[in-house]
Amino acid sequence: DTGVSQDPRHKITKRGQNVTFRCDPISEHNRLYWYRQTLGQGPEFLTYFQNEAQLEKSRLLSDRFSAERPKGSFSTLEIQRTEQGDSAMYLCASSPTGSLTDTQYFGPGTRLTVL
Amino acid sequence: AQTVTQSQPEMSVQEAETVTLSCTYDTSENNYYLFWYKQPPSRQMILVIRQEAYKQQNATENRFSVNFQKAAKSFSLKISDSQLGDTAMYFCAFMKTQGGSEKLVFGKGMKLTVNP
C-alpha cells in the first residue's frame, strides 16, 4: 500500500495561467476527495468522486475549476485563469468504500502559489 | 450546515505531560462521526482517532483518547505521555452519516508544540 500520491508537490504560476494537479488514490479506493487548505485554516471540501462519477461539488468550486476521474482511478484538478486567491494547498484524499466507517487517507498535497 | 470550532489556536506542553485539545461542533444531525487528524510540519494529514456519535463509549487509541459529550456537542482530545513527535497541527473534523458525501468539515486547527 503506497498511499495517496499527488503531483506536483509545488507549483508556482503567474496569474491568468492554467494549472493541473494529479492525484493517485490508494489502489482500489473507490471514493476520492479534493480539499483546499489556506494558511491558518482547516481544509475545505471542494468535490468528490465515487469511481468515475463526480457526485458533489462545493460552491467554492467556481467555473474556473474542473475535476475529472476518467477511469475511476487517478483524478485531475484543473484551475483555469488562475487568480492570486487560488494560492493554497490542494489536498486529495481517498477512502475504500461508501461505508461510513471508512477513513479518508490524505496525500501530501500540492502547494499552489499564484504570482 | 455543520460547523466545527477549535477555540485554542496554539498550545505547548512538556514532554511526558498530558494535554487536552478542545473542539465543539454544531449540527442538527443525530448520526455522525467525529475525527481528530494530525498534520505534522510539512507532512501529510493522518487520522489520530475517530468517534461514532451513536456510541456512548469514548474512543481510545494508545496514548490518545477522546471525551465525547454529545449533548454539549463537545469532542476533546487527550494526549497522554506527550512525545516530541506529537508536535503538529491538530484538526477536529465532522462527517454526517446520511444524505451527504461523507465529506469532512474541519475546524481551523490548533498548533501543538511538545517541548523537551
Interface residues (C-beta under 8 A of the other chain):
Chain A: V4 R31 Y33 Y35 G40 Q41 G42 P43 E44 F45 Y48 L55 E56 L91 S95 G98 L100 T101 T103 Q104 Y105 F106 G107 P108 G109
Chain B: V4 Y33 F35 Y37 R43 Q44 M45 I46 L47 R50 E52 F91 A93 M95 T97 G100 S101 E102 K103 L104 V105 F106 G107 K108 G109
